[in-house]
């Protein structure tokens, strides 16, 4: 007589009893793949210990058995099944498309996130028999019902099913006796069975199977020891030190560190454990396994493949490709000539960044490869293009899978370097991903090249991958779920805060909460989470005879509280060994604040940035201009400020070449020709707008016409002037230091004195008078011209103007020794920052400060001092300075 399966009152069976069942007609279904592997491993170990050979029954996870059985239904003539089985990724893509179509009038809806919730709600409703009467329905639930109806209609059109419907089909086949039941079915690890799992067990029983529950030998619950390290870093170091001590005392033992936030902690865990488990003077670390599977896209070979495929797709489909895409491919390597040509490829990428090149067409890209002398890559690229274009432009994912493989092979992927074990596994997983990609064809339809690569990238982002476990490792680092049911000699469970065990409920918002509560669905209520936490904690206490639990006292500035499950335990201070990182070590300090001086006779060149960085932080100047150390510049973008600035600078140069002076400006305004002059200048300068599309170029030119007209209206109100120089280059030398400079513009006043202008086409120029009045002045362009260049040429400078030429504001700031008829220009006597100095005194101050800065740089002065925190806002050599670390420790700004 069968037990009451609806109440999950199954007969228990031990492992020895399971061994007595006939293996050919016995099916063991486990809660997950990890549980199945553990059962097989323990069974084999038991047989080896008894020195006997026996046939194993079939032990598989429930999900794998459902998938296999759904495929087997296709061979039953009396049972109709859909032609396609959608993977989880394909099902989510279909849900996303359905929701986008259904909610086309709500552009702010995140269709991808809505699809994830809808998939979960669809499975949850079926798995836990969630019933929603009309009076309980919410607007979100009604939207879900519309989406689910549309989704299932699309499945019908495609003649496809997903995993949830596949489960329903298998269950129906069992209940209708279309699928024979095995003689014995053993359920393993299902602590809280869902209503659908109960139905499955009942269908097995009614089909003639004996349904049993595997009763594994459980350890007695250990009495845990508790400690509370200072912070998360100290907690990991304490756990790592504990593991090192255990492995030293018992090298053949098996130990585990369990973290509820392992994905977040994985980088810290690997670093701390590698240091704690270092073996001997050679620094080699004992092996350990961290059970975190990052997305496949994060592995370098896969990133390289996607980068090259993206470049191929853009270049063949659009005839051009952005340099950020080509640069990512060049730097990723993993192609023909990757080792020999890699240095030159990196240099090419740097050149694109520094020159602000946004995109390259196919001809220019070929020319760059020729200049690079990258003959291997050039040949491989041409072969890859030929493979890419072999066939129609739009095809299904199945044909794209073949084409993508052919293109990668033509490129020489994965490159000439030998692969290690992990590399082989990554490539094998990429190959399997392309097989899964080909199976997406029914759900995705016909794709062009760009869409095909984007689909593969999304698949790689949604495909976790972890290399095979090191069989020699005696330490496992796992998450809570991975640790469930495991057995070790000792376990340290860290991070047990009151917001982790139990965690806050996370009910699916598409299903009404009362319905979820009534169905006792997981993650829905505090009571359900509390029950799960207590069950998980009890399971962990049976995982080993020696259990340590811990909770850090704080995380950053936030105080942490222990989980109520461990709050009553006393602290075991013997667990807290002295934190190696906190130990005070003797330190010998050597202040090295001066580099070698510039060699006499060997000219060192640069721009005015040499003196500006010397004024802000001498070590920055030394690192940037003597060592050539600077952060890599970002790729240029259409609409970038430097491109826009070059465009406006050239337009202004063209205009004043034509107008020449204020009289010419007034004549153009009076004659009505100024607008035509502005339009002509903008049209001629528009070639600077590299990478702009037609629409964006038109908008930028229209904006420039308005900005230039507003600026010229201000120029027309000045006292009379004539333009003497435009974009004039200068060279200045002091000792071994030689600087090359360019002056935006210099005007001549009626008395023969000069006014120097510097155009600022970005945001507001800040506080120029305060910057110029510092003992070590910064933003030196105008002071340098006034105090040094003008004196060198015997010119009399009467004023300095910073012209803000921007769509948000057109204005002037500056300082002058005479009235220029412009608002925003101060006299030296009006500027409190200069302490009452007259104009000549100001020029003398600048001259002395500039010469001091030049002499410092030439002498190798490299003090690591920043006089103001905002001086380093745009510093591109921060790793050399490390001042931000000191500021962070003090709680200051960086």
C-alpha positions in Angstrom: 0.0 0.0 0.0 1.3 3.4 -1.0 1.8 6.0 1.7 0.0 9.3 1.6 2.1 11.2 -1.0 -0.1 14.3 -0.9 1.1 14.8 2.6 4.7 13.8 1.6 4.6 11.0 4.0 7.0 8.9 2.1 8.7 5.7 3.3 12.3 6.3 4.1 15.2 4.3 2.8 18.8 4.3 3.8 21.8 4.2 1.5 22.3 0.5 2.3 18.6 -0.1 1.5 19.0 1.8 -1.7 21.8 -0.5 -2.6 19.5 -3.5 -2.3 17.1 -2.1 -4.9 17.5 -3.4 -8.5 19.6 -0.6 -10.1 18.1 -1.2 -13.6 14.7 -0.1 -12.6 15.6 2.4 -9.8 15.6 6.2 -10.4 17.0 8.6 -7.8 15.9 12.2 -8.3 17.9 14.8 -6.4 17.2 18.4 -5.6 20.1 19.7 -7.7 23.2 18.7 -9.6 25.6 19.1 -6.7 23.5 16.7 -4.6 23.6 14.1 -7.3 27.4 14.4 -7.6 27.8 14.0 -3.9 25.6 10.9 -3.7 27.6 9.3 -6.6 30.9 10.2 -5.0 29.9 8.9 -1.5 28.5 5.7 -3.0 31.7 5.0 -4.9 33.8 5.7 -1.8 31.6 3.3 0.2 32.0 0.6 -2.4 35.8 1.1 -2.5 36.0 0.9 1.3 34.2 -2.4 1.2 36.2 -3.6 -1.8 33.3 -4.6 -3.9 31.8 -3.8 -7.3 28.2 -2.9 -7.8 26.0 -1.4 -10.5 24.8 2.1 -9.5 21.2 3.1 -10.0 20.5 6.2 -12.1 21.1 9.3 -10.0 20.1 12.6 -11.7 18.8 16.0 -10.7 15.1 16.5 -11.2 15.6 19.3 -13.8 17.9 17.1 -15.9 15.5 14.1 -15.8 12.6 16.4 -16.8 14.5 17.7 -19.8 15.6 14.2 -20.9 12.1 12.8 -20.5 10.5 15.7 -22.4 12.8 14.8 -25.3 11.9 11.1 -24.9 8.2 12.0 -25.4 8.9 12.7 -29.0 9.4 9.0 -29.6 5.9 8.2 -28.3 3.6 8.0 -31.4 0.5 8.7 -29.3 1.9 11.8 -27.6 2.3 15.1 -29.5 5.1 17.4 -28.4 6.3 20.7 -29.7 9.1 20.7 -32.3 11.4 23.0 -30.3 12.5 23.2 -26.6 13.5 26.8 -25.7 16.4 27.3 -23.3 16.1 29.6 -20.4 17.9 32.4 -22.3 15.6 31.9 -25.4 12.5 31.9 -23.2 13.6 35.2 -21.6 14.3 36.7 -25.0 10.8 35.7 -26.1 9.2 37.1 -22.9 11.1 40.3 -23.5 9.8 40.7 -27.1 6.3 39.9 -26.0 6.3 42.5 -23.2 7.8 45.1 -25.5 5.1 44.6 -28.0 2.3 44.5 -25.4 3.6 47.7 -23.6 4.7 49.7 -26.7 3.0 52.7 -25.3 5.1 52.6 -22.1 8.6 53.3 -23.2 10.0 53.7 -19.7 9.1 50.1 -18.8 12.3 47.9 -18.4 11.1 45.0 -20.6 14.2 42.9 -19.7 13.5 43.1 -16.0 9.8 42.6 -16.5 10.6 39.5 -18.5 12.7 38.1 -15.6 9.8 38.7 -13.2 7.3 37.2 -15.6 9.3 34.0 -16.1 9.6 33.6 -12.4 5.9 34.3 -11.8 4.9 31.8 -14.6 7.0 29.0 -13.0 6.0 30.0 -9.4 2.3 30.0 -10.2 2.5 26.5 -11.6 5.0 25.0 -9.2 3.2 26.2 -6.0 -0.4 26.1 -7.4 -0.9 29.8 -6.7 -4.6 30.6 -7.0 -5.7 34.2 -7.5 -9.5 34.9 -7.1 -10.8 38.0 -8.9 -11.1 40.0 -5.7 -7.4 39.5 -5.0 -6.1 40.4 -8.5 -3.9 43.5 -8.8 -3.1 45.7 -11.9 0.3 44.0 -12.0 -1.3 40.6 -12.0 -3.6 41.5 -14.8 -0.7 42.7 -16.8 1.1 39.4 -16.2 -1.9 37.5 -17.4 -2.0 39.5 -20.6 1.8 38.9 -21.1 1.5 35.2 -20.3 -1.4 34.7 -22.8 0.6 36.5 -25.5 3.8 34.5 -24.6 2.0 31.2 -24.8 0.4 32.2 -28.1 3.8 32.9 -29.5 5.1 29.6 -28.3 2.2 28.0 -30.2 3.1 29.9 -33.4 6.7 28.7 -33.0 5.6 25.1 -32.1 7.9 25.4 -29.1 7.8 24.9 -25.3 9.9 26.2 -22.4 11.1 24.3 -19.3 8.0 25.1 -17.3 5.7 23.8 -20.0 8.0 20.8 -20.6 7.5 19.9 -16.9 3.7 20.1 -17.4 4.0 17.8 -20.4 6.0 15.2 -18.6 3.6 15.3 -15.7 0.6 14.9 -17.9 2.2 12.0 -19.8 2.8 10.2 -16.5 -0.7 10.9 -15.2 -2.2 9.6 -18.5 0.0 6.5 -18.4 1.6 7.4 -21.7 5.0 7.3 -20.0 5.9 4.2 -18.1 7.1 4.7 -14.5 10.2 3.0 -13.2 9.9 0.3 -10.6 11.4 2.4 -7.8 11.7 6.2 -7.5 13.8 7.7 -4.6 13.5 11.4 -3.8 16.7 12.9 -2.3 17.1 16.3 -0.7 13.6 17.7 -1.1 13.0 19.2 2.3 10.0 21.4 1.3 8.2 19.8 -1.7 6.0 22.0 -3.8 2.5 21.0 -4.9 3.7 20.1 -8.4 6.4 17.8 -7.0 3.8 16.1 -4.9 1.7 15.6 -8.1 4.8 14.1 -9.8 5.4 11.7 -6.9 1.7 10.7 -7.0 1.8 10.1 -10.7 4.8 7.8 -10.2 3.0 5.9 -7.5 -0.2 5.6 -9.6 1.9 4.3 -12.5 3.1 1.4 -10.3 6.4 2.8 -8.9 7.4 2.5 -5.3 8.1 6.1 -4.3 10.6 6.4 -1.4 12.5 9.1 0.4 16.3 8.8 0.9 17.2 9.1 4.5 20.8 10.0 4.6 22.9 9.5 7.7 22.9 12.8 9.3 25.6 14.0 11.7 24.5 15.3 15.0 24.3 19.1 15.2 27.6 20.6 16.2 27.8 23.2 19.0 29.1 26.2 17.1 31.7 28.7 18.2 31.2 32.4 17.5 33.5 35.3 16.9 33.0 38.9 15.8 36.0 40.3 13.9 36.2 44.1 13.4 35.1 44.3 9.8 34.5 42.2 6.6 38.2 42.2 5.6 39.3 41.0 9.1 36.5 38.4 9.1 37.9 36.9 5.8 41.5 37.0 7.1 40.4 35.2 10.3 38.6 32.5 8.4 41.6 32.1 6.1 44.0 31.8 9.0 41.6 29.2 10.6 41.6 27.2 7.4 45.4 27.3 7.2 45.8 26.1 10.7 43.3 23.2 10.1 45.1 22.1 6.9 48.5 22.3 8.6 47.3 20.1 11.5 45.3 17.7 9.2 46.5 17.9 5.6 44.1 15.1 4.5 41.0 16.7 6.1 38.3 18.5 4.2 37.2 22.0 5.2 34.9 24.7 4.0 34.4 28.4 4.3 30.7 29.4 3.6 29.8 33.0 2.7 26.2 34.2 2.0 27.6 36.9 -0.3 30.3 34.8 -2.1 29.9 36.4 -5.5 30.5 39.8 -4.0 33.4 38.6 -1.8 35.1 36.3 -4.3 38.0 38.6 -5.3 38.8 39.4 -1.6 38.4 35.7 -0.8 40.9 34.6 -3.4 43.4 37.2 -2.5 43.3 36.5 1.3 43.3 32.8 0.9 46.2 32.7 -1.5 48.2 34.7 1.1 47.1 32.6 4.1 47.6 29.3 2.3 51.1 30.1 0.9 53.3 27.1 1.3 56.9 27.6 2.3 59.4 30.1 0.9 58.4 29.5 -2.7 55.1 31.3 -2.1 53.0 28.5 -3.8 49.5 28.3 -2.3 47.7 25.1 -1.3 44.9 24.6 -3.8 41.4 25.7 -2.9 38.1 25.9 -4.8 35.9 29.0 -4.9 32.4 28.0 -6.0 31.7 31.2 -8.0 30.8 31.0 -11.7 31.3 34.4 -13.3 29.5 35.0 -16.6 31.2 33.5 -19.6 31.7 37.0 -21.1 34.2 37.9 -18.3 36.8 35.3 -19.5 39.5 37.0 -21.6 39.2 34.6 -24.6 35.4 35.2 -24.8 35.8 38.9 -24.5 38.3 38.8 -27.3 36.0 36.8 -29.6 33.1 39.2 -29.0 35.3 42.2 -29.6 36.6 40.9 -33.0 33.1 39.8 -34.0 31.7 43.2 -33.1 34.3 44.9 -35.2 33.6 42.6 -38.2 29.8 43.2 -37.9 30.1 47.0 -37.8 32.7 47.2 -40.6 30.9 44.9 -43.0 27.4 46.2 -42.2 28.0 49.9 -41.9 31.2 50.4 -43.8 32.9 51.9 -40.7 33.6 51.0 -37.1 34.1 53.1 -34.0 37.7 53.1 -32.7 36.6 52.0 -29.2 35.3 48.7 -30.9 38.5 48.2 -33.0 40.7 49.2 -30.0 39.0 46.6 -27.7 39.7 44.0 -30.4 43.3 45.0 -30.8 44.0 45.0 -27.1 42.2 41.7 -26.5 44.4 39.8 -28.9 43.7 36.1 -29.2 44.1 36.3 -33.0 46.7 35.9 -35.7 50.0 37.6 -34.9 48.8 38.5 -31.3 52.1 37.9 -29.7 54.5 39.4 -32.3 52.4 42.5 -33.2 50.8 43.2 -29.8 53.0 46.1 -28.8 52.4 47.9 -32.1 48.7 47.3 -31.8 48.6 48.9 -28.3 50.5 51.9 -29.6 47.9 52.3 -32.5 45.1 52.2 -29.9 46.8 55.0 -27.9 47.3 57.1 -31.0 43.5 56.9 -31.8 42.7 58.0 -28.3 45.1 60.9 -28.3 44.1 62.2 -31.7 40.4 62.0 -30.8 39.6 59.7 -33.8 36.0 58.5 -33.4 35.6 56.0 -36.2 37.5 54.5 -39.2 36.0 53.3 -42.5 37.1 50.1 -44.1 39.7 51.8 -46.3 41.3 53.7 -43.4 41.3 50.5 -41.2 43.2 48.6 -44.0 45.6 51.6 -44.2 46.3 51.5 -40.5 47.0 47.7 -40.7 49.5 48.4 -43.5 51.2 51.2 -41.6 51.3 48.9 -38.6 53.0 46.2 -40.7 50.5 43.8 -39.2 50.7 41.4 -42.1 49.3 38.4 -40.2 46.3 40.3 -38.9 45.7 42.0 -42.3 45.5 38.6 -44.1 43.4 37.1 -41.3 41.0 40.1 -41.4 40.4 39.8 -45.1 39.7 36.1 -44.7 37.3 36.8 -41.8 35.5 39.4 -43.9 35.1 36.9 -46.7 33.7 34.2 -44.3 31.4 36.8 -42.8 29.9 37.8 -46.2 29.5 34.3 -47.4 25.7 34.2 -47.8 22.7 36.4 -47.3 22.9 39.4 -45.0 20.0 38.3 -42.8 19.8 34.6 -41.7 18.8 32.7 -38.6 20.9 32.0 -35.5 21.6 28.5 -36.7 23.4 29.8 -39.8 25.0 32.6 -37.9 26.5 30.1 -35.5 28.4 28.5 -38.4 29.4 31.9 -39.8 30.7 33.1 -36.5 32.8 30.0 -36.1 34.2 30.4 -39.6 35.0 34.1 -39.0 36.8 33.4 -35.7 38.8 30.6 -37.3 39.8 32.9 -40.1 41.0 35.4 -37.6 43.3 32.8 -36.0 41.2 32.6 -32.8 42.2 31.8 -30.1 45.7 33.0 -31.1 49.2 31.4 -31.2 49.8 31.2 -27.4 49.4 27.8 -25.8 46.3 27.2 -23.7 46.3 26.0 -20.1 43.6 23.7 -18.7 41.3 26.7 -17.9 41.8 28.1 -21.4 40.7 24.8 -22.9 37.6 24.6 -20.7 36.7 28.2 -21.6 36.9 27.4 -25.4 34.9 24.3 -24.9 32.2 26.2 -23.1 32.2 28.9 -25.9 31.7 26.1 -28.4 28.8 24.8 -26.4 27.4 28.3 -26.2 27.5 28.5 -29.9 25.5 25.3 -30.1 22.9 26.7 -27.7 23.0 29.9 -29.8 22.1 27.9 -32.9 19.1 26.5 -31.1 17.8 30.0 -30.6 16.8 30.3 -34.2 13.1 29.6 -33.8 12.8 32.3 -31.1 14.9 35.0 -32.8 14.1 34.8 -36.5 16.4 36.3 -39.1 19.2 38.6 -37.9 21.7 40.9 -39.4 25.3 40.8 -38.4 25.2 43.4 -35.6 22.1 41.8 -34.1 23.7 38.3 -34.3 26.7 39.5 -32.3 24.6 41.3 -29.8 22.6 38.1 -29.2 25.8 36.1 -28.7 27.0 38.7 -26.2 23.8 38.6 -24.3 24.0 34.8 -24.2 27.6 35.0 -22.9 26.5 37.4 -20.2 23.7 35.0 -19.1 25.9 31.9 -19.1 27.8 31.3 -15.9 31.0 29.3 -16.2 33.4 27.8 -13.7 36.4 25.7 -14.5 36.5 22.1 -13.1 37.1 21.7 -9.4 40.7 21.0 -8.5 40.6 17.4 -7.2 43.6 18.0 -4.9 41.9 20.9 -3.1 41.0 20.2 0.6 39.3 23.6 1.1 36.0 24.6 -0.5 34.7 28.1 -0.5 31.0 28.1 -1.1 27.7 30.0 -0.8 24.9 29.0 1.5 23.0 27.0 -1.2 26.1 25.2 -2.4 27.0 24.2 1.1 23.6 22.6 1.8 24.0 18.8 2.3 27.8 18.9 2.2 30.0 17.1 4.7 33.4 18.3 5.9 35.7 18.0 8.9 35.3 21.7 9.8 33.3 24.6 8.5 33.5 28.4 9.1 30.3 30.3 8.2 30.9 34.0 7.9 28.7 37.0 7.3 25.8 35.8 9.4 24.2 39.2 9.9 20.6 39.9 10.8 19.8 40.8 7.2 21.2 37.6 5.7 19.8 34.8 7.9 16.9 35.4 7.8 16.8 37.6 4.7 14.1 40.1 3.9 11.1 38.6 1.9 11.2 39.2 -1.9 7.8 38.3 -3.2 7.3 38.4 -6.9 5.5 41.8 -7.5 3.4 40.3 -10.5 1.6 37.9 -8.1 -0.6 39.2 -5.3 1.0 38.8 -1.9 -2.1 37.2 -0.2 -2.1 34.5 -2.9 1.6 33.8 -2.4 1.1 33.7 1.4 -1.8 31.3 1.0 0.3 29.0 -1.3 3.3 29.3 1.2 5.5 30.1 -1.8 9.2 30.6 -1.1 10.6 34.1 -0.5 7.1 35.5 -0.1 6.7 36.2 3.7 8.8 36.8 6.8 7.6 33.6 8.3 8.7 31.6 5.2 12.1 33.2 5.2 12.5 32.6 8.9 11.6 28.9 8.5 14.0 28.6 5.6 16.8 30.3 7.6 16.2 28.0 10.6 16.3 24.9 8.3 19.4 26.1 6.5 21.2 26.9 9.8 20.3 23.4 11.2 21.7 21.9 8.0 24.9 23.8 8.3 25.4 22.7 11.9 25.3 19.1 10.7 27.9 19.7 8.0 30.9 19.1 10.2 31.8 18.3 13.8 33.6 21.6 14.1 31.5 24.7 13.2 32.6 28.4 13.5 30.1 31.2 12.8 31.0 34.8 12.6 29.6 38.3 12.0 31.7 41.4 11.4 31.1 44.3 13.8 30.8 46.9 11.0 30.9 47.4 7.3 32.3 50.8 6.4 30.5 53.2 8.7 27.5 50.9 9.3 27.3 48.8 12.4 26.3 45.2 11.9 24.2 43.0 14.1 24.5 39.2 14.3 21.7 37.0 13.0 19.2 36.1 15.7 20.2 32.5 15.1 23.7 33.1 16.5 23.1 36.2 18.7 22.8 34.2 21.9 26.2 32.4 21.4 29.1 33.5 23.5 32.2 34.9 21.8 35.2 32.6 21.6 38.1 34.9 21.8 40.6 32.1 21.1 39.4 32.1 17.5 40.7 35.6 16.9 44.3 35.3 16.1 46.2 38.5 15.8 45.3 40.0 12.4 48.5 40.0 10.3 47.4 43.1 8.5 47.0 45.0 11.8 50.4 44.1 13.2 52.8 47.0 13.5 56.0 46.3 11.6 59.2 48.4 11.7 59.3 50.8 8.9 62.3 52.6 7.5 61.3 55.9 5.8 63.3 57.4 2.9 62.0 60.7 1.5 62.8 60.6 -2.2 61.4 64.0 -3.5 63.9 64.9 -6.2 64.6 63.2 -9.5 67.6 63.7 -11.7 67.9 67.2 -13.2 67.4 67.8 -16.9 70.7 67.3 -18.7 72.3 70.5 -20.0 72.4 70.7 -23.7 69.6 68.1 -24.1 66.4 70.0 -24.6 63.3 68.7 -23.0 60.2 69.9 -24.7 56.5 70.1 -23.7 53.6 72.5 -23.5 52.4 74.9 -20.8 51.0 71.9 -19.0 54.5 71.2 -17.7 54.3 74.3 -15.5 50.7 73.9 -14.6 51.2 70.4 -13.2 54.4 71.5 -11.5 52.4 74.1 -9.7 49.6 71.7 -8.6 51.8 68.7 -7.6 55.5 68.4 -8.5 55.4 64.6 -8.5 52.5 64.7 -11.0 54.7 66.9 -13.3 57.6 64.5 -12.9 55.6 61.4 -13.5 53.7 62.8 -16.5 56.4 64.8 -18.3 59.6 63.0 -17.3 58.4 59.4 -17.0 55.7 59.7 -19.6 53.2 58.1 -17.1 49.6 59.0 -17.6 46.2 57.3 -17.6 45.1 56.1 -21.0 42.7 58.6 -22.5 39.1 57.5 -23.2 38.0 57.0 -26.8 36.6 60.0 -28.5 32.9 60.3 -28.8 30.8 62.3 -31.3 30.0 65.6 -29.6 33.1 65.4 -27.4 34.2 68.8 -25.9 37.6 68.7 -27.6 36.1 68.2 -31.1 33.5 70.9 -30.5 36.3 73.2 -29.2 38.5 72.7 -32.3 35.4 73.4 -34.5 34.6 76.7 -32.7 38.3 77.8 -32.6 38.7 77.3 -36.4 35.4 79.1 -37.1 36.5 82.1 -35.0 39.9 82.1 -36.8 38.1 82.1 -40.2 35.8 84.9 -39.0 38.6 87.3 -37.8 40.7 86.6 -40.8 37.8 88.1 -42.7 36.7 90.9 -40.3 40.2 91.9 -39.1 39.1 94.5 -36.6 36.1 96.0 -34.8 35.4 98.3 -37.7 35.1 95.4 -40.0 32.7 93.8 -37.5 30.6 96.9 -37.3 30.5 97.2 -41.1 29.3 93.6 -41.4 26.6 94.2 -38.9 25.5 97.4 -40.5 25.5 95.9 -44.0 23.6 92.8 -43.0 26.4 90.4 -44.1 27.5 89.2 -40.7 25.1 86.2 -40.7 26.4 85.1 -44.1 30.0 85.4 -42.8 29.2 83.3 -39.7 27.5 80.7 -41.9 30.5 80.5 -44.2 33.0 80.2 -41.3 30.9 77.4 -39.7 30.6 75.6 -43.0 34.4 75.7 -43.6 35.2 74.6 -40.0 32.7 71.8 -40.0 35.3 69.3 -41.2 36.5 69.2 -37.6 33.3 67.4 -36.6 34.8 64.0 -37.2 32.5 61.1 -36.5 29.3 63.2 -36.4 26.3 61.9 -38.3 24.5 64.1 -40.7 21.7 65.1 -38.2 24.2 65.7 -35.4 26.5 67.8 -37.6 23.5 69.9 -38.7 22.5 70.5 -35.0 26.1 71.4 -34.0 26.5 73.9 -36.9 23.1 75.5 -36.0 24.3 75.8 -32.4 27.6 77.3 -33.4 25.9 80.0 -35.5 23.9 81.1 -32.5 26.9 81.0 -30.1 29.2 82.9 -32.5 26.5 85.6 -33.1 26.1 86.1 -29.4 29.9 86.4 -28.9 30.3 88.9 -31.7 27.5 91.0 -30.1 29.8 91.3 -27.0 32.8 92.0 -29.2 30.9 94.8 -30.9 30.4 96.6 -27.5 34.1 96.7 -26.6 36.3 99.8 -27.0 38.0 99.8 -30.4 40.5 97.1 -31.2 42.2 95.3 -34.1 43.1 91.6 -34.3 46.9 91.3 -34.4 47.5 87.6 -34.1 45.3 84.4 -34.4 46.5 80.9 -33.3 50.1 82.1 -33.2 52.8 79.6 -32.1 55.6 80.5 -29.7 58.7 78.8 -28.3 60.1 79.6 -24.9 63.3 78.3 -23.4 64.8 78.5 -19.9 67.9 76.5 -19.4 67.4 72.9 -20.6 63.6 73.3 -20.6 61.9 74.3 -23.9 58.1 74.9 -24.2 56.0 75.1 -27.3 52.8 77.2 -26.9 50.0 78.5 -29.0 48.1 81.8 -28.4 44.4 81.9 -29.4 44.3 85.6 -30.2 46.0 88.9 -29.5 44.4 92.3 -30.1 45.9 95.7 -30.5 44.3 98.8 -28.8 44.5 102.3 -30.3 47.4 103.2 -28.0 49.5 100.2 -29.2 49.0 98.1 -26.1 47.9 94.5 -26.4 45.0 92.4 -25.1 45.3 88.6 -25.0 42.3 86.4 -25.4 41.9 82.7 -24.6 38.7 81.0 -25.8 37.0 78.6 -23.4 34.5 76.5 -25.3 33.7 74.1 -22.5 31.9 75.0 -19.2 32.5 78.0 -17.0 36.2 79.0 -16.7 36.0 78.8 -12.9 37.8 81.5 -10.8 40.6 82.8 -12.9 41.7 85.6 -10.6 42.0 83.3 -7.6 44.0 80.8 -9.7 46.3 83.5 -11.0 46.9 85.1 -7.5 48.2 81.9 -5.9 51.9 81.7 -4.9 52.1 78.9 -7.4 49.6 80.1 -10.0 47.7 77.6 -12.1 45.7 77.9 -15.4 48.7 79.8 -16.6 48.0 80.4 -20.3 47.2 84.2 -20.1 49.6 85.1 -17.3 52.4 83.3 -19.1 51.8 85.3 -22.3 51.5 88.6 -20.4 54.5 88.2 -18.1 56.9 86.2 -20.2 56.2 86.2 -24.0 55.2 89.8 -24.1 58.3 90.9 -22.2 60.4 88.7 -24.5 59.0 90.5 -27.5 58.9 94.0 -25.9 55.1 94.3 -26.1 53.0 96.1 -23.6 50.1 93.9 -22.4 47.1 95.9 -21.0 44.6 93.1 -20.4 43.8 89.4 -20.3 40.4 88.0 -21.3 38.9 84.5 -20.8 36.1 84.3 -23.4 33.5 81.7 -22.4 31.9 80.7 -25.7 29.2 78.2 -24.9 25.5 77.6 -25.7 24.7 78.0 -22.0 26.5 81.3 -21.6 28.6 83.7 -23.6 30.6 85.9 -21.2 34.0 87.4 -20.4 36.2 87.2 -17.3 39.6 88.6 -16.9 41.8 91.5 -15.6 43.1 94.6 -17.3 45.1 97.7 -16.6 42.7 99.9 -18.7 38.9 100.1 -19.3 38.0 97.7 -22.1 34.3 98.3 -22.0 33.5 94.7 -20.9 31.6 93.6 -17.9 33.4 90.9 -15.9 36.9 92.4 -16.4 38.5 93.5 -13.1 41.4 96.0 -12.5 44.3 94.8 -10.3 43.3 97.2 -7.5 39.8 95.7 -7.5 41.0 92.1 -7.1 41.5 91.5 -3.4 43.5 88.3 -4.1 46.4 90.3 -5.4 46.8 92.2 -2.1 46.9 95.7 -3.6 49.6 95.0 -6.3 49.4 97.3 -9.3 49.5 95.9 -12.9 53.3 95.9 -13.1 53.5 94.2 -9.7 51.1 91.5 -10.9 53.2 90.9 -14.0 56.4 90.7 -11.9 54.7 88.2 -9.5 53.7 86.0 -12.4 57.1 86.2 -14.0 58.9 85.2 -10.8 56.5 82.3 -10.1 56.7 81.0 -13.7 60.5 81.0 -13.6 60.5 79.3 -10.2 58.3 76.6 -11.5 60.4 76.1 -14.6 63.6 75.9 -12.5 62.0 73.4 -10.2 61.0 71.1 -13.0 64.5 71.4 -14.6 66.1 70.6 -11.3 64.0 67.4 -10.8 61.9 68.7 -7.8 59.2 66.1 -7.4 57.6 66.7 -4.0 54.3 64.8 -3.5 52.3 67.8 -2.3 48.9 69.0 -3.3 48.1 72.4 -2.0 44.4 72.1 -2.8 42.3 68.9 -3.1 40.6 70.1 -6.3 44.1 70.6 -7.9 44.1 66.8 -8.6 40.5 66.6 -10.0 41.9 65.8 -13.5 45.1 64.2 -12.4 46.0 61.3 -14.8 48.8 59.9 -12.7 47.0 59.1 -9.4 48.6 55.7 -8.9 52.0 57.5 -8.6 50.7 60.0 -6.0 48.4 57.8 -3.9 47.2 60.9 -2.0 43.6 59.8 -2.4 44.4 56.8 -0.1 45.5 59.1 2.7 42.4 61.3 2.2 40.1 58.3 2.2 41.6 57.1 5.5 41.0 60.5 7.0 37.5 60.6 5.7 38.3 63.5 3.5 37.7 64.3 -0.2 39.8 62.7 -2.9 
